[in-house]
Amino acid sequence: MRSFVGSAALAAMLVGGPLAAQEAVERPVVATVESLADDTSPKAEAASPKPDEAASAVRSAAGIGSDVAAAPPAVMELAPLPPPPPPITLVLNTDLGSQRLTVIENGKAKYMWPISSGRRSFATATGTFHPQWASKMHFSRQYEFAPMPHAVFFHRGMAFHGTSSVGLLGQPASHGCVRLAPGNAALLFKLVHKHGYASTKVIVHNGSRREPAVARRGSRGELASARAAQRGSYRVSRASTRRSSSSTD
């Protein structure tokens, strides 16, 4: 009987030994995993990345060495540049000192005509201008509807225009406008419309005081044109009467 009990105890010890050893081995592993999961020490927090940092790292890694391209930077749209002004192809050089107009077309002086600019107290404005508007037959509403054929206005009510007073050409005689012989005014009117307002530059300056080479009474052709203008009858167009009432003569 004792021998049977002793054998049973020995068998239990032999069976329990390996089980206890296996349990002893597994228990530290489980404890280690649980301790890592429950570890809230500063070292553990420093070792584990934060969610935002982890997501940023993932995005950076996904963009490197892959076909995923970053979005291009926003491009600011600029307003289109205005077109450059047209070149100046016609220059009307008005010399008030010598009472002469030099017409320069494409860089070459083509015509030189006697003029009558504004007399005392009615000085013609000096400066650089462009034609503003034109009228084939205009009448001054400021000076008793005086006729202003082939008028090309360049500054307020001042204009180049034809005159019947060709005998006064070569000296100041107007109320501020630049008077021309009728034929010359008609030719100037055509030239301005040929080149366009933007390509025509009007230069009015005091210039020199030398006597003009052209006779002050004008040529025979200019006198004939003046007589024809005096005999003709002018009609006031609606377009001209709607213009500025401050037009000079």
Buried (B, 14 or more C-beta within 10 A) or exposed (E): EEEEEEEEEEEEEEEEEEEEEEEEEEEEEEEEEEEEEEEEEEEEEEEEEEEEEEEEEEEEEEEEEEEEEEEEEEEEEEEEEEEEEEEBBBBBBBBBEBBBBBBBBEEEEEBBBBBBBBBEEBEBEBEEBBBBBBBEBBBBBBBEBBBBBBBBBBBBBBBBBBBBBBBBBBBBBBBBBBBBBBBBBBBBBEBBBEBEBEBBBBBBEEBEEEEBEBEBBBBEEBBBBBEEBEEEEEEEBEEBEEBEEEBBB
